[in-house]
Every structure is written in structure tokens, then in C-alpha cells.
Amino acid sequence: QRLDEAIYERNYVYNFHFHLIWVTKYRHPAFTTSQLITDMKSILQRIADLNEVTIERMEVMPDHVHMLISFKPKYA
């Protein structure tokens, strides 16, 4: 029986989801322009790609960043 949401690899089956939140110091707005938001998203996506991390959802707010990520159990 296969699970719809699970990811099937050669040696394991997994369905990890991690919710990460980064907050700026003193909650001061740092991502205030569309260019800064775009730059932050591209930086985080590049880091995720280099580390075999899947970003399922990402939202950059003026004073914090939300990410829902998933990765292989061998990296846990």
C-alpha cells in the first residue's frame, strides 16, 4: 500500500515537513522592497538546492521569513 503524500526512495519512505521561521533583530522591517524579497527568496532557494532540501512553501514578510521544507532522512 503506497501513501499519496510520502516520498519513496530506494532504501526508505519519508514524509518530513519542517516549519522554519526567521525573525529579524527586534523585529525591525528588513525586507521592505520587492527587490529585497526577491533576493532573499533566490538566496534561500540556492542554499536549499545545494543541500538537497525541498522548499514546499516560502513567504518573506517585512520582519520575518516562513519556510516549509522537506529533506531526506539521511540529512536529519
N, C-alpha and C positions, 0 to 999 in steps of 0.2 A: 504494500500500500504506500503510495507516494503522497507526500504533503505538498499542497499547492504553493505555499509560501517558502518552503525550505529550498536551500541550495545544495545540490548533490555534487560532491567531488569524488575522486577516486577512492579515498580512504575514509571519508566521513560525510555526514549530513549536518548542516547547521542552519540556524536562523537567528543570528545575533543582531540586535539593534541597540545602539548606544546613543543617548541624547547628551550632547555636549553643549555647554553654554559658557561663553567667554564674556566677561564684563570688563569694561574699561575702568581705569582707576577713578574712584569717586563717582563713577557713572557719568563722567563728562562725555558729551557727544563727540565722537571722533570721526564717524562715518557720516558726514553731513552732505556730501555731494554724490551725484550718481557715478562720477569717475572714481571716487574713493571706494564706493560699494562694489563697483565692477572690479577694481584692482584687488580688493580683499577676496572676492569670490574666486578670481583666477589664481591667486596665490594659494588659497586653501585647496582648490581643485588640483593644482600642480603637485602639492605636497601629498595629497591623497593618492594621486596616480602613481607617484614614485614609491609609495608604501603599500600598494595593492589594497587600498581602502576604497569602498564604495560610498559615495555621499548620496544618500537617498533623498534628503531634503536639506536645504540650507537657506537661512534668512539672515541678512545683515541689517541690523537696526542701528540707529544713531549711536547708542551706547552699549550694545551687546551683539553677540553673534550666536545663533542657534544652528546646530547641525545634528542631523540624524544620520549615523554612519553604520556601516556593517563591514566586517572583515573576517578572514579565515581564522578558525580557532587556533591555528599554529602561531598566530601573532598575539593572541590574548596574553 
